[in-house]
Amino acid sequence: MLVRDAMSTMVLTIGPAHTLRQAARLMSTRRVGAAVVLDADTALGILTERDVLISLGLGQNPDTETAGTHTTTEVVFATPSWTLEEAADAMSHGGFRHLIVLEDNEPAGIVSVRDIIRCWAPGRSGVPSLTA
């Protein structure tokens, strides 16, 4: 199975001037764990829920901290033709849970660990019972 089969094509994009609160609100509304940060002056980057959580844990103000300050710009990009094994290997070695998928140098999607698990265990829906 390929990344194109698992990736979400509804990519949330934000600018570096978005506050962390704005970014968190957009991620929450879209029910996604990451946003692609687009800026004409810098490299394409990613802001994840973990980045927001770290900032909050440090006591930073989500209304003044910007996405640009917390964006990861040293990003590993996938292509739609990668296998899910290649994507999982990149995530495992890099210690991250999301890959931006590029096609023709443009964001075509995002694939997450959750997306890969859904493909590898398609019959699993819901949360297992704790009493079972």
RAFENZI-V737971 format. One record per residue. N is the residue number from 1. RES is the residue in three letters. SS is DSSP state (2 for helix, 1 for strand, 0 for the rest). PHI is phi in degrees with one decimal (NA if undefined). BURIAL is b if it has 24 or more other ideal C-beta (glycine too) atoms within 12 Angstrom, else e. Layout:
n=N res=RES ss=SS phi=PHI burial=BURIAL
n=N res=RES ss=SS phi=PHI burial=BURIAL
This chain:
n=1 res=MET ss=0 phi=NA burial=e
n=2 res=LEU ss=1 phi=-108.2 burial=e
n=3 res=VAL ss=2 phi=-56.4 burial=b
n=4 res=ARG ss=2 phi=-58.8 burial=b
n=5 res=ASP ss=2 phi=-78.9 burial=e
n=6 res=ALA ss=2 phi=-110.2 burial=b
n=7 res=MET ss=0 phi=-69.6 burial=b
n=8 res=SER ss=1 phi=-89.3 burial=b
n=9 res=THR ss=0 phi=-93.9 burial=e
n=10 res=MET ss=0 phi=-91.3 burial=e
n=11 res=VAL ss=0 phi=-91.4 burial=b
n=12 res=LEU ss=0 phi=-80.9 burial=b
n=13 res=THR ss=1 phi=-115.7 burial=b
n=14 res=ILE ss=1 phi=-134.5 burial=b
n=15 res=GLY ss=1 phi=-99.0 burial=b
n=16 res=PRO ss=0 phi=-66.5 burial=b
n=17 res=ALA ss=0 phi=-85.5 burial=e
n=18 res=HIS ss=0 phi=-59.2 burial=b
n=19 res=THR ss=1 phi=-75.4 burial=b
n=20 res=LEU ss=2 phi=-63.5 burial=b
n=21 res=ARG ss=2 phi=-64.6 burial=e
n=22 res=GLN ss=2 phi=-61.2 burial=b
n=23 res=ALA ss=2 phi=-62.5 burial=b
n=24 res=ALA ss=2 phi=-63.1 burial=b
n=25 res=ARG ss=2 phi=-63.6 burial=e
n=26 res=LEU ss=2 phi=-65.8 burial=b
n=27 res=MET ss=2 phi=-63.5 burial=b
n=28 res=SER ss=2 phi=-65.0 burial=e
n=29 res=THR ss=2 phi=-61.6 burial=e
n=30 res=ARG ss=2 phi=-83.7 burial=e
n=31 res=ARG ss=0 phi=58.6 burial=e
n=32 res=VAL ss=0 phi=-126.4 burial=b
n=33 res=GLY ss=0 phi=-101.6 burial=b
n=34 res=ALA ss=1 phi=-156.3 burial=b
n=35 res=ALA ss=1 phi=-130.6 burial=b
n=36 res=VAL ss=1 phi=-83.0 burial=b
n=37 res=VAL ss=1 phi=-100.7 burial=b
n=38 res=LEU ss=1 phi=-106.6 burial=b
n=39 res=ASP ss=0 phi=-148.2 burial=e
n=40 res=ALA ss=0 phi=-63.6 burial=e
n=41 res=ASP ss=0 phi=-93.4 burial=e
n=42 res=THR ss=0 phi=-130.2 burial=e
n=43 res=ALA ss=0 phi=-67.9 burial=e
n=44 res=LEU ss=0 phi=-61.3 burial=b
n=45 res=GLY ss=1 phi=-138.9 burial=b
n=46 res=ILE ss=1 phi=-135.7 burial=b
n=47 res=LEU ss=1 phi=-118.5 burial=b
n=48 res=THR ss=1 phi=-115.5 burial=b
n=49 res=GLU ss=2 phi=-58.5 burial=b
n=50 res=ARG ss=2 phi=-64.2 burial=e
n=51 res=ASP ss=2 phi=-61.4 burial=b
n=52 res=VAL ss=2 phi=-65.4 burial=b
n=53 res=LEU ss=2 phi=-62.7 burial=e
n=54 res=ILE ss=2 phi=-61.7 burial=e
n=55 res=SER ss=2 phi=-60.5 burial=b
n=56 res=LEU ss=2 phi=-62.3 burial=e
n=57 res=GLY ss=2 phi=-62.4 burial=e
n=58 res=LEU ss=0 phi=-82.8 burial=e
n=59 res=GLY ss=0 phi=82.0 burial=e
n=60 res=GLN ss=0 phi=-77.4 burial=e
n=61 res=ASN ss=0 phi=-84.7 burial=e
n=62 res=PRO ss=0 phi=-68.2 burial=b
n=63 res=ASP ss=0 phi=-88.5 burial=e
n=64 res=THR ss=0 phi=-118.5 burial=e
n=65 res=GLU ss=0 phi=-73.9 burial=b
n=66 res=THR ss=1 phi=-106.7 burial=b
n=67 res=ALA ss=2 phi=-58.3 burial=b
n=68 res=GLY ss=2 phi=-59.1 burial=b
n=69 res=THR ss=2 phi=-71.9 burial=b
n=70 res=HIS ss=2 phi=-113.4 burial=b
n=71 res=THR ss=0 phi=-77.7 burial=b
n=72 res=THR ss=1 phi=-88.1 burial=b
n=73 res=THR ss=0 phi=-106.4 burial=b
n=74 res=GLU ss=0 phi=-89.2 burial=e
n=75 res=VAL ss=0 phi=-106.7 burial=b
n=76 res=VAL ss=0 phi=-90.9 burial=b
n=77 res=PHE ss=1 phi=-103.8 burial=b
n=78 res=ALA ss=1 phi=-104.9 burial=b
n=79 res=THR ss=0 phi=-116.3 burial=b
n=80 res=PRO ss=0 phi=-59.3 burial=b
n=81 res=SER ss=0 phi=-88.6 burial=e
n=82 res=TRP ss=0 phi=-62.4 burial=b
n=83 res=THR ss=1 phi=-79.7 burial=e
n=84 res=LEU ss=2 phi=-64.3 burial=b
n=85 res=GLU ss=2 phi=-63.7 burial=e
n=86 res=GLU ss=2 phi=-64.0 burial=b
n=87 res=ALA ss=2 phi=-64.4 burial=b
n=88 res=ALA ss=2 phi=-62.5 burial=b
n=89 res=ASP ss=2 phi=-64.7 burial=e
n=90 res=ALA ss=2 phi=-62.1 burial=b
n=91 res=MET ss=2 phi=-64.6 burial=b
n=92 res=SER ss=2 phi=-63.2 burial=e
n=93 res=HIS ss=2 phi=-70.8 burial=e
n=94 res=GLY ss=2 phi=-88.3 burial=e
n=95 res=GLY ss=0 phi=73.1 burial=e
n=96 res=PHE ss=0 phi=-132.1 burial=b
n=97 res=ARG ss=0 phi=-116.6 burial=b
n=98 res=HIS ss=1 phi=-136.9 burial=b
n=99 res=LEU ss=1 phi=-125.4 burial=b
n=100 res=ILE ss=1 phi=-77.8 burial=b
n=101 res=VAL ss=1 phi=-101.3 burial=b
n=102 res=LEU ss=1 phi=-105.7 burial=b
n=103 res=GLU ss=1 phi=-139.0 burial=e
n=104 res=ASP ss=0 phi=56.3 burial=e
n=105 res=ASN ss=0 phi=61.3 burial=e
n=106 res=GLU ss=1 phi=-124.3 burial=e
n=107 res=PRO ss=1 phi=-63.6 burial=b
n=108 res=ALA ss=1 phi=-105.0 burial=b
n=109 res=GLY ss=1 phi=174.9 burial=b
n=110 res=ILE ss=1 phi=-134.1 burial=b
n=111 res=VAL ss=1 phi=-118.7 burial=b
n=112 res=SER ss=1 phi=-116.9 burial=b
n=113 res=VAL ss=2 phi=-56.3 burial=b
n=114 res=ARG ss=2 phi=-59.6 burial=b
n=115 res=ASP ss=2 phi=-61.0 burial=b
n=116 res=ILE ss=2 phi=-65.8 burial=b
n=117 res=ILE ss=2 phi=-62.2 burial=e
n=118 res=ARG ss=2 phi=-59.4 burial=e
n=119 res=CYS ss=2 phi=-73.6 burial=b
n=120 res=TRP ss=2 phi=-79.1 burial=e
n=121 res=ALA ss=0 phi=-132.6 burial=e
n=122 res=PRO ss=0 phi=-63.7 burial=e
n=123 res=GLY ss=0 phi=-80.3 burial=e
n=124 res=ARG ss=0 phi=-89.4 burial=e
n=125 res=SER ss=0 phi=-133.2 burial=e
n=126 res=GLY ss=0 phi=82.4 burial=e
n=127 res=VAL ss=0 phi=-104.7 burial=e
n=128 res=PRO ss=0 phi=-62.1 burial=e
n=129 res=SER ss=0 phi=-69.4 burial=e
n=130 res=LEU ss=0 phi=-79.2 burial=e
n=131 res=THR ss=0 phi=-93.3 burial=e
n=132 res=ALA ss=0 phi=-76.6 burial=e
